[in-house]
Amino acid sequence: MEKSWTKLFQAYIWDKRKVILMFLLYQLIFCAINGLYQFDNFNKLLYGVYISLFISISYGIWDFRKYLDRTGKLQEAYVNLENVQNIMPQPYDSKDENYQEIIKSIYNEMQQLLFKANLKETEMTDYYTLWAHQIKTPIAAMRLMLQNDDKEISTYAMQEELFKIEQYIEMVLHYLRLESMSSDMLLKEYELRDIVNQAVKRNAVLFINSRLSISIQEFKHTVVTDEKWLLFVIEQLITNAVKYTPSGIITIGLEKKDGCTWLVIEDTGIGIKAEDLPRIFEKGFTGYNGRLDKKSTGIGLYLCKQILDKLSHRIEVTSVLGKGTKAFIDVSERSL
């Protein structure tokens, strides 16, 4: 962007061309009037022309120096964009002031976008790092099982570890698609029982290996939603229920509450501390239960909340420490 003195002078003359042309036109008019009327005081007229010329040139030199100073500051601002607001020259007029306000607004918006991008990159890096450590655990477990001579035990156990790997992959894929979820949704009427049955079937290996009972109440209910995304949420809630229920039963059914219909996933597990409940949907929050489970990322419930918000389903969780947890999904009937 840096220009030579000659180019700057040419640019200045070009910028002031209207003023220069007007000055020359005025002088020409004075001379023309004097010639037409043949005034005797032509020398006095020239004297006035010389004075106005001297004043104009003096002003031009002063104005050109200001022009050089402003141009220099603009060049410096171009080189140091991160400090552009402090380097910008004083506005020349109201129009110049408006331009500078526009530039500052664009700069502030750019800084906010950069901050959000850097924050998102940091969050993604942290999540991928944790995810890589997570997925290494079932892989290492499967490697040890392959060395086990008891093929029957190894097969059942390996199915669970393989299921965990698939879940980790599904979670990271949904995490990546969350920002563009709106373009990946297909809202239709679905039979809720069919979606629940799919989720339970996918988690069958967890129920078998944990020796937990599952009870699905009889219900018939249609819901306007996206099957793939709602299925992912129900799977996450079932997985959480199994993870934090050492023994007992997991129940899935419908419940009427506050004039709405709720899908309820209830367990008889260790429960959630009262002080942790308000924060369970925050990204990265693991709480007391998460600290017990060293592999917890605090992403699962965060994803559930974000997905359900975009699907226009509410989610609520109630829990009694040591007695169990109930997760509610609002599946009230809505029209397309």
C-alpha positions as a Markdown table, in Angstrom:
| # | Residue | x | y | z |
|---|---|---|---|---|
| 1 | Met | 0.0 | 0.0 | 0.0 |
| 2 | Glu | 3.0 | 2.3 | 0.5 |
| 3 | Lys | 3.3 | 5.0 | -2.3 |
| 4 | Ser | 6.1 | 7.3 | -3.4 |
| 5 | Trp | 6.0 | 11.0 | -2.8 |
| 6 | Thr | 5.3 | 11.7 | -6.5 |
| 7 | Lys | 2.4 | 9.3 | -6.6 |
| 8 | Leu | 1.0 | 10.9 | -3.4 |
| 9 | Phe | 1.3 | 14.4 | -4.9 |
| 10 | Gln | -0.5 | 13.2 | -8.1 |
| 11 | Ala | -3.2 | 11.6 | -6.0 |
| 12 | Tyr | -3.6 | 14.8 | -4.0 |
| 13 | Ile | -3.9 | 16.9 | -7.1 |
| 14 | Trp | -6.5 | 14.5 | -8.4 |
| 15 | Asp | -8.5 | 14.6 | -5.2 |
| 16 | Lys | -8.4 | 18.5 | -5.3 |
| 17 | Arg | -9.0 | 18.8 | -9.0 |
| 18 | Lys | -12.4 | 20.4 | -8.6 |
| 19 | Val | -11.1 | 23.1 | -6.2 |
| 20 | Ile | -8.1 | 23.8 | -8.5 |
| 21 | Leu | -10.4 | 24.0 | -11.6 |
| 22 | Met | -12.8 | 26.4 | -9.7 |
| 23 | Phe | -9.8 | 28.6 | -8.7 |
| 24 | Leu | -8.5 | 28.8 | -12.3 |
| 25 | Leu | -12.1 | 29.5 | -13.6 |
| 26 | Tyr | -12.5 | 32.4 | -11.2 |
| 27 | Gln | -9.2 | 33.9 | -12.3 |
| 28 | Leu | -10.2 | 33.5 | -15.9 |
| 29 | Ile | -13.5 | 35.2 | -15.2 |
| 30 | Phe | -11.7 | 38.2 | -13.6 |
| 31 | Cys | -9.4 | 38.5 | -16.6 |
| 32 | Ala | -12.3 | 38.1 | -19.0 |
| 33 | Ile | -14.4 | 40.9 | -17.3 |
| 34 | Asn | -11.4 | 43.2 | -17.3 |
| 35 | Gly | -10.8 | 42.6 | -21.0 |
| 36 | Leu | -14.4 | 43.1 | -21.9 |
| 37 | Tyr | -14.8 | 46.3 | -20.0 |
| 38 | Gln | -11.2 | 47.5 | -20.6 |
| 39 | Phe | -10.7 | 48.6 | -17.0 |
| 40 | Asp | -7.8 | 50.9 | -16.4 |
| 41 | Asn | -6.7 | 49.2 | -13.2 |
| 42 | Phe | -5.5 | 45.9 | -14.9 |
| 43 | Asn | -2.3 | 46.0 | -12.8 |
| 44 | Lys | -4.4 | 46.2 | -9.6 |
| 45 | Leu | -6.4 | 43.2 | -10.8 |
| 46 | Leu | -3.2 | 41.3 | -11.4 |
| 47 | Tyr | -2.1 | 42.3 | -8.0 |
| 48 | Gly | -5.3 | 40.7 | -6.5 |
| 49 | Val | -4.7 | 37.6 | -8.6 |
| 50 | Tyr | -1.2 | 37.3 | -7.3 |
| 51 | Ile | -2.3 | 37.6 | -3.7 |
| 52 | Ser | -5.1 | 35.0 | -4.1 |
| 53 | Leu | -2.6 | 32.8 | -5.9 |
| 54 | Phe | -0.1 | 33.1 | -3.1 |
| 55 | Ile | -2.7 | 32.4 | -0.4 |
| 56 | Ser | -4.0 | 29.4 | -2.4 |
| 57 | Ile | -0.5 | 27.9 | -2.9 |
| 58 | Ser | 0.3 | 28.5 | 0.8 |
| 59 | Tyr | -2.9 | 26.8 | 1.8 |
| 60 | Gly | -2.3 | 24.0 | -0.7 |
| 61 | Ile | 1.2 | 23.3 | 0.8 |
| 62 | Trp | -0.3 | 23.2 | 4.4 |
| 63 | Asp | -3.2 | 21.0 | 3.2 |
| 64 | Phe | -0.8 | 18.7 | 1.3 |
| 65 | Arg | 1.2 | 18.2 | 4.5 |
| 66 | Lys | -1.9 | 17.3 | 6.3 |
| 67 | Tyr | -2.8 | 14.9 | 3.4 |
| 68 | Leu | 0.6 | 13.3 | 3.7 |
| 69 | Asp | 0.2 | 12.9 | 7.5 |
| 70 | Arg | -3.3 | 11.4 | 7.1 |
| 71 | Thr | -2.1 | 9.0 | 4.3 |
| 72 | Gly | 0.8 | 7.9 | 6.5 |
| 73 | Lys | -1.5 | 7.1 | 9.3 |
| 74 | Leu | -3.8 | 5.2 | 7.0 |
| 75 | Gln | -0.8 | 3.2 | 5.7 |
| 76 | Glu | 0.2 | 2.5 | 9.3 |
| 77 | Ala | -3.3 | 1.4 | 10.1 |
| 78 | Tyr | -3.3 | -0.9 | 7.1 |
| 79 | Val | -0.1 | -2.6 | 8.3 |
| 80 | Asn | -1.3 | -2.8 | 12.0 |
| 81 | Leu | -4.9 | -3.8 | 11.6 |
| 82 | Glu | -5.0 | -5.1 | 15.2 |
| 83 | Asn | -4.5 | -1.5 | 16.4 |
| 84 | Val | -6.5 | 0.2 | 13.7 |
| 85 | Gln | -8.8 | 2.1 | 16.0 |
| 86 | Asn | -5.9 | 3.9 | 17.8 |
| 87 | Ile | -4.0 | 4.7 | 14.6 |
| 88 | Met | -6.8 | 6.1 | 12.5 |
| 89 | Pro | -6.3 | 9.8 | 11.7 |
| 90 | Gln | -8.7 | 12.5 | 12.9 |
| 91 | Pro | -11.8 | 12.7 | 10.6 |
| 92 | Tyr | -11.5 | 15.4 | 8.0 |
| 93 | Asp | -15.2 | 16.1 | 7.8 |
| 94 | Ser | -18.6 | 14.5 | 8.7 |
| 95 | Lys | -18.4 | 12.2 | 5.7 |
| 96 | Asp | -14.9 | 11.1 | 6.7 |
| 97 | Glu | -16.2 | 10.6 | 10.3 |
| 98 | Asn | -19.0 | 8.3 | 9.0 |
| 99 | Tyr | -16.5 | 6.2 | 7.0 |
| 100 | Gln | -14.3 | 5.8 | 10.1 |
| 101 | Glu | -17.3 | 4.7 | 12.2 |
| 102 | Ile | -18.2 | 2.1 | 9.6 |
| 103 | Ile | -14.6 | 0.9 | 9.6 |
| 104 | Lys | -14.5 | 0.7 | 13.4 |
| 105 | Ser | -17.8 | -1.2 | 13.4 |
| 106 | Ile | -16.5 | -3.7 | 10.9 |
| 107 | Tyr | -13.3 | -4.1 | 12.8 |
| 108 | Asn | -15.2 | -4.7 | 16.1 |
| 109 | Glu | -17.4 | -7.3 | 14.4 |
| 110 | Met | -14.3 | -9.0 | 12.9 |
| 111 | Gln | -12.7 | -9.1 | 16.3 |
| 112 | Gln | -15.8 | -10.8 | 17.8 |
| 113 | Leu | -15.8 | -13.3 | 15.0 |
| 114 | Leu | -12.1 | -14.0 | 15.5 |
| 115 | Phe | -12.6 | -14.5 | 19.2 |
| 116 | Lys | -15.5 | -16.9 | 18.7 |
| 117 | Ala | -13.5 | -18.8 | 16.0 |
| 118 | Asn | -10.5 | -19.1 | 18.3 |
| 119 | Leu | -12.7 | -20.1 | 21.2 |
| 120 | Lys | -14.5 | -22.8 | 19.1 |
| 121 | Glu | -11.1 | -24.0 | 17.8 |
| 122 | Thr | -9.8 | -24.3 | 21.4 |
| 123 | Glu | -13.0 | -26.2 | 22.5 |
| 124 | Met | -12.7 | -28.5 | 19.5 |
| 125 | Thr | -9.1 | -29.2 | 20.2 |
| 126 | Asp | -9.9 | -30.0 | 23.9 |
| 127 | Tyr | -12.7 | -32.2 | 22.9 |
| 128 | Tyr | -10.8 | -34.1 | 20.3 |
| 129 | Thr | -7.9 | -34.6 | 22.8 |
| 130 | Leu | -10.3 | -36.0 | 25.4 |
| 131 | Trp | -12.1 | -38.1 | 22.7 |
| 132 | Ala | -8.8 | -39.6 | 21.5 |
| 133 | His | -8.1 | -40.7 | 25.1 |
| 134 | Gln | -11.6 | -42.0 | 25.5 |
| 135 | Ile | -11.6 | -44.2 | 22.4 |
| 136 | Lys | -8.2 | -45.7 | 23.2 |
| 137 | Thr | -9.7 | -47.3 | 26.4 |
| 138 | Pro | -12.2 | -49.7 | 24.6 |
| 139 | Ile | -9.6 | -50.4 | 21.9 |
| 140 | Ala | -7.0 | -51.4 | 24.6 |
| 141 | Ala | -9.7 | -53.5 | 26.3 |
| 142 | Met | -10.5 | -55.3 | 23.1 |
| 143 | Arg | -6.8 | -56.0 | 22.5 |
| 144 | Leu | -6.5 | -57.6 | 25.9 |
| 145 | Met | -9.7 | -59.7 | 25.3 |
| 146 | Leu | -8.3 | -61.0 | 22.0 |
| 147 | Gln | -5.5 | -62.5 | 24.1 |
| 148 | Asn | -8.0 | -64.2 | 26.4 |
| 149 | Asp | -8.5 | -67.9 | 25.9 |
| 150 | Asp | -12.1 | -67.8 | 27.1 |
| 151 | Lys | -13.7 | -67.1 | 23.7 |
| 152 | Glu | -17.3 | -66.9 | 25.0 |
| 153 | Ile | -16.5 | -64.3 | 27.6 |
| 154 | Ser | -14.3 | -62.3 | 25.2 |
| 155 | Thr | -17.1 | -62.2 | 22.6 |
| 156 | Tyr | -19.7 | -60.7 | 24.9 |
| 157 | Ala | -17.3 | -58.3 | 26.4 |
| 158 | Met | -15.9 | -57.3 | 23.0 |
| 159 | Gln | -19.4 | -56.5 | 21.8 |
| 160 | Glu | -19.7 | -53.9 | 24.6 |
| 161 | Glu | -16.4 | -52.3 | 23.9 |
| 162 | Leu | -17.2 | -52.2 | 20.2 |
| 163 | Phe | -20.5 | -50.6 | 21.1 |
| 164 | Lys | -18.6 | -47.9 | 23.1 |
| 165 | Ile | -16.4 | -47.1 | 20.1 |
| 166 | Glu | -19.4 | -46.7 | 17.9 |
| 167 | Gln | -21.0 | -44.4 | 20.4 |
| 168 | Tyr | -17.9 | -42.3 | 20.7 |
| 169 | Ile | -17.8 | -42.0 | 16.9 |
| 170 | Glu | -21.6 | -41.1 | 16.7 |
| 171 | Met | -21.1 | -38.5 | 19.4 |
| 172 | Val | -18.2 | -36.7 | 17.7 |
| 173 | Leu | -20.1 | -36.8 | 14.3 |
| 174 | His | -23.2 | -35.2 | 15.9 |
| 175 | Tyr | -21.0 | -32.7 | 17.7 |
| 176 | Leu | -19.5 | -31.7 | 14.3 |
| 177 | Arg | -22.9 | -31.5 | 12.6 |
| 178 | Leu | -24.6 | -29.5 | 15.4 |
| 179 | Glu | -23.8 | -26.1 | 13.9 |
| 180 | Ser | -25.4 | -27.0 | 10.6 |
| 181 | Met | -28.1 | -29.2 | 12.1 |
| 182 | Ser | -30.9 | -27.1 | 10.5 |
| 183 | Ser | -29.9 | -28.2 | 7.1 |
| 184 | Asp | -29.8 | -31.8 | 8.2 |
| 185 | Met | -33.3 | -32.1 | 9.6 |
| 186 | Leu | -36.3 | -33.9 | 8.2 |
| 187 | Leu | -39.4 | -33.1 | 10.3 |
| 188 | Lys | -42.1 | -35.7 | 9.9 |
| 189 | Glu | -44.7 | -37.5 | 12.0 |
| 190 | Tyr | -43.2 | -40.6 | 13.6 |
| 191 | Glu | -44.5 | -43.3 | 16.0 |
| 192 | Leu | -42.6 | -42.6 | 19.2 |
| 193 | Arg | -42.6 | -46.2 | 20.3 |
| 194 | Asp | -40.7 | -47.2 | 17.1 |
| 195 | Ile | -37.9 | -44.7 | 17.9 |
| 196 | Val | -37.7 | -45.9 | 21.5 |
| 197 | Asn | -37.5 | -49.5 | 20.4 |
| 198 | Gln | -34.6 | -48.7 | 18.1 |
| 199 | Ala | -32.8 | -47.0 | 20.9 |
| 200 | Val | -33.3 | -49.9 | 23.3 |
| 201 | Lys | -32.2 | -52.4 | 20.7 |
| 202 | Arg | -29.0 | -50.5 | 20.0 |
| 203 | Asn | -28.2 | -50.5 | 23.7 |
| 204 | Ala | -29.1 | -54.2 | 24.1 |
| 205 | Val | -25.5 | -55.2 | 24.7 |
| 206 | Leu | -25.2 | -52.8 | 27.6 |
| 207 | Phe | -28.3 | -54.2 | 29.3 |
| 208 | Ile | -27.0 | -57.8 | 28.8 |
| 209 | Asn | -23.6 | -57.1 | 30.2 |
| 210 | Ser | -24.8 | -54.9 | 33.1 |
| 211 | Arg | -27.6 | -57.4 | 34.0 |
| 212 | Leu | -30.1 | -54.5 | 34.2 |
| 213 | Ser | -33.8 | -54.9 | 33.5 |
| 214 | Ile | -35.6 | -52.7 | 31.0 |
| 215 | Ser | -39.3 | -52.0 | 31.1 |
| 216 | Ile | -41.0 | -50.2 | 28.2 |
| 217 | Gln | -44.6 | -49.2 | 29.1 |
| 218 | Glu | -47.4 | -49.7 | 26.6 |
| 219 | Phe | -48.1 | -46.5 | 24.7 |
| 220 | Lys | -49.1 | -45.2 | 21.3 |
| 221 | His | -48.1 | -41.7 | 20.5 |
| 222 | Thr | -47.0 | -39.8 | 17.3 |
| 223 | Val | -44.5 | -37.0 | 17.4 |
| 224 | Val | -43.4 | -34.4 | 14.9 |
| 225 | Thr | -39.6 | -34.6 | 15.0 |
| 226 | Asp | -36.4 | -35.7 | 13.1 |
| 227 | Glu | -36.0 | -39.4 | 13.8 |
| 228 | Lys | -32.2 | -39.5 | 13.5 |
| 229 | Trp | -31.6 | -36.7 | 15.9 |
| 230 | Leu | -34.2 | -37.7 | 18.5 |
| 231 | Leu | -33.0 | -41.3 | 18.4 |
| 232 | Phe | -29.5 | -40.0 | 19.2 |
| 233 | Val | -30.8 | -38.1 | 22.2 |
| 234 | Ile | -32.8 | -41.1 | 23.6 |
| 235 | Glu | -29.8 | -43.3 | 23.1 |
| 236 | Gln | -27.6 | -40.9 | 25.1 |
| 237 | Leu | -30.1 | -40.8 | 28.0 |
| 238 | Ile | -30.4 | -44.6 | 28.0 |
| 239 | Thr | -26.6 | -44.9 | 28.0 |
| 240 | Asn | -26.3 | -42.5 | 30.9 |
| 241 | Ala | -29.0 | -44.4 | 32.8 |
| 242 | Val | -27.1 | -47.7 | 32.4 |
| 243 | Lys | -23.8 | -46.1 | 33.2 |
| 244 | Tyr | -24.9 | -44.8 | 36.6 |
| 245 | Thr | -27.2 | -47.6 | 37.6 |
| 246 | Pro | -25.2 | -50.5 | 39.2 |
| 247 | Ser | -28.3 | -52.6 | 39.7 |
| 248 | Gly | -32.1 | -52.2 | 39.4 |
| 249 | Ile | -34.4 | -51.3 | 36.5 |
| 250 | Ile | -34.7 | -48.7 | 33.8 |
| 251 | Thr | -38.2 | -47.7 | 32.8 |
| 252 | Ile | -39.4 | -45.9 | 29.7 |
| 253 | Gly | -42.9 | -44.6 | 29.3 |
| 254 | Leu | -45.2 | -41.5 | 28.8 |
| 255 | Glu | -46.3 | -39.1 | 31.5 |
| 256 | Lys | -48.7 | -36.2 | 31.4 |
| 257 | Lys | -47.4 | -33.1 | 33.2 |
| 258 | Asp | -48.2 | -29.4 | 33.0 |
| 259 | Gly | -50.6 | -30.1 | 30.2 |
| 260 | Cys | -47.9 | -31.7 | 28.1 |
| 261 | Thr | -46.9 | -35.2 | 27.1 |
| 262 | Trp | -43.5 | -36.3 | 28.2 |
| 263 | Leu | -41.3 | -39.3 | 27.3 |
| 264 | Val | -39.8 | -40.4 | 30.6 |
| 265 | Ile | -36.6 | -42.4 | 31.0 |
| 266 | Glu | -36.2 | -43.4 | 34.7 |
| 267 | Asp | -33.5 | -45.3 | 36.4 |
| 268 | Thr | -32.8 | -46.5 | 39.9 |
| 269 | Gly | -29.2 | -45.5 | 39.9 |
| 270 | Ile | -27.0 | -43.4 | 42.1 |
| 271 | Gly | -28.8 | -40.1 | 41.3 |
| 272 | Ile | -27.5 | -36.6 | 40.8 |
| 273 | Lys | -26.5 | -34.2 | 43.6 |
| 274 | Ala | -29.0 | -31.3 | 44.0 |
| 275 | Glu | -26.3 | -28.7 | 43.5 |
| 276 | Asp | -25.2 | -30.3 | 40.2 |
| 277 | Leu | -28.7 | -30.5 | 38.6 |
| 278 | Pro | -28.9 | -26.8 | 37.4 |
| 279 | Arg | -25.6 | -27.3 | 35.5 |
| 280 | Ile | -25.9 | -30.7 | 33.9 |
| 281 | Phe | -26.6 | -29.3 | 30.4 |
| 282 | Glu | -23.5 | -27.0 | 30.4 |
| 283 | Lys | -20.8 | -28.0 | 28.0 |
| 284 | Gly | -17.9 | -29.8 | 29.8 |
| 285 | Phe | -19.7 | -30.0 | 33.1 |
| 286 | Thr | -19.3 | -33.4 | 34.6 |
| 287 | Gly | -20.4 | -32.9 | 38.2 |
| 288 | Tyr | -19.9 | -35.5 | 41.0 |
| 289 | Asn | -21.0 | -38.4 | 38.9 |
| 290 | Gly | -18.6 | -37.4 | 36.1 |
| 291 | Arg | -15.7 | -37.2 | 38.6 |
| 292 | Leu | -16.5 | -40.8 | 39.6 |
| 293 | Asp | -16.5 | -41.8 | 35.9 |
| 294 | Lys | -13.0 | -40.6 | 34.9 |
| 295 | Lys | -13.9 | -41.0 | 31.2 |
| 296 | Ser | -16.9 | -38.5 | 31.3 |
| 297 | Thr | -16.6 | -35.6 | 28.9 |
| 298 | Gly | -19.6 | -33.5 | 29.9 |
| 299 | Ile | -20.7 | -33.4 | 26.2 |
| 300 | Gly | -23.5 | -35.9 | 26.1 |
| 301 | Leu | -26.2 | -33.9 | 28.0 |
| 302 | Tyr | -25.0 | -30.7 | 26.4 |
| 303 | Leu | -25.6 | -32.2 | 23.0 |
| 304 | Cys | -29.0 | -33.5 | 24.0 |
| 305 | Lys | -30.1 | -30.1 | 25.2 |
| 306 | Gln | -28.8 | -28.3 | 22.0 |
| 307 | Ile | -30.4 | -30.9 | 19.7 |
| 308 | Leu | -33.8 | -30.8 | 21.5 |
| 309 | Asp | -33.9 | -27.0 | 21.5 |
| 310 | Lys | -33.5 | -27.1 | 17.7 |
| 311 | Leu | -36.2 | -29.8 | 17.4 |
| 312 | Ser | -38.5 | -27.6 | 19.6 |
| 313 | His | -38.6 | -30.3 | 22.3 |
| 314 | Arg | -38.0 | -29.4 | 26.0 |
| 315 | Ile | -35.9 | -31.5 | 28.3 |
| 316 | Glu | -36.0 | -31.6 | 32.1 |
| 317 | Val | -34.2 | -33.8 | 34.6 |
| 318 | Thr | -35.2 | -34.6 | 38.2 |
| 319 | Ser | -33.2 | -36.7 | 40.6 |
| 320 | Val | -32.9 | -37.9 | 44.2 |
| 321 | Leu | -29.4 | -38.8 | 45.3 |
| 322 | Gly | -29.0 | -42.5 | 45.9 |
| 323 | Lys | -32.5 | -43.3 | 44.5 |
| 324 | Gly | -32.4 | -42.6 | 40.8 |
| 325 | Thr | -33.0 | -40.1 | 38.0 |
| 326 | Lys | -35.8 | -39.2 | 35.6 |
| 327 | Ala | -35.2 | -37.5 | 32.3 |
| 328 | Phe | -38.2 | -35.9 | 30.6 |
| 329 | Ile | -38.5 | -35.1 | 26.9 |
| 330 | Asp | -41.5 | -33.0 | 25.8 |
| 331 | Val | -43.2 | -34.9 | 23.0 |
| 332 | Ser | -46.5 | -33.1 | 22.9 |
| 333 | Glu | -48.3 | -33.3 | 19.6 |
| 334 | Arg | -47.6 | -30.6 | 17.2 |
| 335 | Ser | -48.8 | -30.1 | 13.6 |
| 336 | Leu | -46.4 | -29.6 | 10.7 |
